Amino acid sequence: MQTQAIEKIKNEISGNANNPYIQVVGQFLLQHLEQNPDHAEKILVADKTIAKSLEAMRTAAQKKKVGNVAVLTDAEGFAIVLKYFGIDGKPVVMGATATVIIEPKPAASPATDFDVSLDDFL
Protein backbone atom coordinates (compact mmCIF):
# COMPACT_ATOMS: atom_id res chain seq x y z
CA MET A 1 0.00 0.00 0.00
CA GLN A 2 2.89 2.36 0.78
CA THR A 3 4.30 1.78 -2.71
CA GLN A 4 0.97 2.73 -4.29
CA ALA A 5 0.75 5.91 -2.20
CA ILE A 6 4.30 6.86 -3.19
CA GLU A 7 3.44 6.24 -6.84
CA LYS A 8 0.30 8.41 -6.55
CA ILE A 9 2.30 11.27 -5.04
CA LYS A 10 5.11 10.98 -7.60
CA ASN A 11 2.59 10.97 -10.46
CA GLU A 12 1.01 14.17 -9.20
CA ILE A 13 4.43 15.77 -8.70
CA SER A 14 5.58 14.87 -12.22
CA GLY A 15 2.25 15.94 -13.71
CA ASN A 16 2.65 19.39 -12.14
CA ALA A 17 6.35 19.98 -12.65
CA ASN A 18 5.78 23.71 -13.13
CA ASN A 19 4.04 24.15 -9.76
CA PRO A 20 6.68 24.51 -7.02
CA TYR A 21 4.09 24.22 -4.25
CA ILE A 22 2.96 20.79 -5.39
CA GLN A 23 6.62 19.80 -5.52
CA VAL A 24 7.24 20.92 -1.91
CA VAL A 25 4.09 19.37 -0.46
CA GLY A 26 4.68 16.19 -2.47
CA GLN A 27 8.21 15.86 -1.11
CA PHE A 28 6.86 16.45 2.39
CA LEU A 29 4.29 13.68 1.93
CA LEU A 30 6.94 11.30 0.58
CA GLN A 31 9.09 11.97 3.63
CA HIS A 32 6.06 11.58 5.90
CA LEU A 33 5.27 8.19 4.35
CA GLU A 34 8.81 6.98 4.95
CA GLN A 35 8.34 7.57 8.66
CA ASN A 36 4.65 6.66 8.80
CA PRO A 37 3.92 3.90 6.25
CA ASP A 38 0.62 3.15 7.97
CA HIS A 39 -0.75 6.50 6.68
CA ALA A 40 -0.56 5.31 3.06
CA GLU A 41 -4.22 4.29 2.94
CA LYS A 42 -5.29 7.84 3.80
CA ILE A 43 -3.18 9.30 1.00
CA LEU A 44 -4.63 6.74 -1.44
CA VAL A 45 -8.19 8.07 -1.06
CA ALA A 46 -9.19 8.68 -4.68
CA ASP A 47 -10.51 12.25 -4.39
CA LYS A 48 -7.63 13.50 -2.19
CA THR A 49 -4.86 15.28 -4.10
CA ILE A 50 -1.91 17.52 -3.34
CA ALA A 51 -3.55 20.30 -5.36
CA LYS A 52 -6.68 20.11 -3.22
CA SER A 53 -4.55 20.13 -0.07
CA LEU A 54 -3.06 23.42 -1.28
CA GLU A 55 -6.59 24.77 -1.59
CA ALA A 56 -7.20 23.71 2.03
CA MET A 57 -4.05 25.66 3.00
CA ARG A 58 -5.27 28.71 1.10
CA THR A 59 -8.62 28.56 2.88
CA ALA A 60 -6.90 28.32 6.28
CA ALA A 61 -4.54 31.18 5.43
CA GLN A 62 -7.51 33.36 4.44
CA LYS A 63 -8.74 33.09 8.02
CA LYS A 64 -5.43 34.54 9.28
CA LYS A 65 -5.27 37.23 6.61
CA VAL A 66 -4.22 40.71 7.67
CA GLY A 67 -4.89 43.24 4.94
CA ASN A 68 -3.85 41.53 1.72
CA VAL A 69 -1.30 39.24 3.36
CA ALA A 70 -1.73 35.72 4.73
CA VAL A 71 1.25 33.72 5.96
CA LEU A 72 1.56 30.19 7.33
CA THR A 73 4.65 28.66 8.84
CA ASP A 74 5.94 25.39 7.39
CA ALA A 75 4.58 23.51 10.41
CA GLU A 76 1.14 25.14 10.09
CA GLY A 77 0.96 24.46 6.36
CA PHE A 78 2.07 20.86 6.64
CA ALA A 79 -0.34 20.29 9.56
CA ILE A 80 -3.17 21.49 7.32
CA VAL A 81 -2.05 19.07 4.58
CA LEU A 82 -2.06 16.16 7.02
CA LYS A 83 -5.47 17.16 8.34
CA TYR A 84 -6.78 17.37 4.76
CA PHE A 85 -5.67 13.77 4.18
CA GLY A 86 -7.25 12.73 7.49
CA ILE A 87 -3.95 12.08 9.22
CA ASP A 88 -3.75 12.84 12.94
CA GLY A 89 -0.56 14.05 14.54
CA LYS A 90 2.07 16.69 14.09
CA PRO A 91 3.98 16.97 10.85
CA VAL A 92 7.61 16.07 10.75
CA VAL A 93 8.96 19.20 9.14
CA MET A 94 11.32 18.60 6.26
CA GLY A 95 15.04 19.07 6.78
CA ALA A 96 15.87 22.53 8.00
CA THR A 97 17.56 24.88 5.64
CA ALA A 98 21.10 25.76 6.57
CA THR A 99 21.74 29.22 7.89
CA VAL A 100 24.73 30.81 6.29
CA ILE A 101 26.57 33.44 8.27
CA ILE A 102 28.90 35.58 6.27
CA GLU A 103 31.40 37.46 8.35
CA PRO A 104 32.54 40.72 6.83
CA LYS A 105 36.18 41.01 5.94
CA PRO A 106 38.06 43.51 8.01
CA ALA A 107 38.54 46.70 6.08
CA ALA A 108 42.05 46.94 4.74
CA SER A 109 43.87 50.15 5.33
CA PRO A 110 44.19 52.30 2.22
CA ALA A 111 47.97 52.29 2.58
CA THR A 112 48.21 48.52 2.07
CA ASP A 113 45.74 48.39 -0.81
CA PHE A 114 47.40 50.98 -3.01
CA ASP A 115 51.02 51.98 -2.67
CA VAL A 116 52.32 54.11 -5.53
CA SER A 117 54.44 57.15 -5.40
CA LEU A 118 54.76 59.89 -8.00
CA ASP A 119 58.41 58.92 -8.49
CA ASP A 120 57.28 55.58 -9.98
CA PHE A 121 55.78 57.46 -12.93
CA LEU A 122 58.64 59.90 -13.57
Rosetta blueprint (number, residue, H / E / L):
1 M L
2 Q H
3 T H
4 Q H
5 A H
6 I H
7 E H
8 K H
9 I H
10 K H
11 N H
12 E H
13 I H
14 S H
15 G H
16 N L
17 A L
18 N L
19 N L
20 P H
21 Y H
22 I H
23 Q H
24 V H
25 V H
26 G H
27 Q H
28 F H
29 L H
30 L H
31 Q H
32 H H
33 L H
34 E H
35 Q H
36 N L
37 P H
38 D H
39 H H
40 A H
41 E H
42 K H
43 I H
44 L L
45 V L
46 A L
47 D L
48 K L
49 T L
50 I H
51 A H
52 K H
53 S H
54 L H
55 E H
56 A H
57 M H
58 R H
59 T H
60 A H
61 A H
62 Q H
63 K H
64 K L
65 K L
66 V E
67 G L
68 N L
69 V E
70 A L
71 V L
72 L L
73 T L
74 D H
75 A H
76 E H
77 G H
78 F H
79 A H
80 I H
81 V H
82 L H
83 K H
84 Y H
85 F L
86 G L
87 I L
88 D L
89 G L
90 K L
91 P L
92 V L
93 V L
94 M L
95 G L
96 A L
97 T L
98 A L
99 T L
100 V L
101 I L
102 I L
103 E L
104 P L
105 K L
106 P L
107 A L
108 A L
109 S L
110 P H
111 A H
112 T H
113 D H
114 F L
115 D L
116 V L
117 S L
118 L H
119 D H
120 D H
121 F H
122 L L
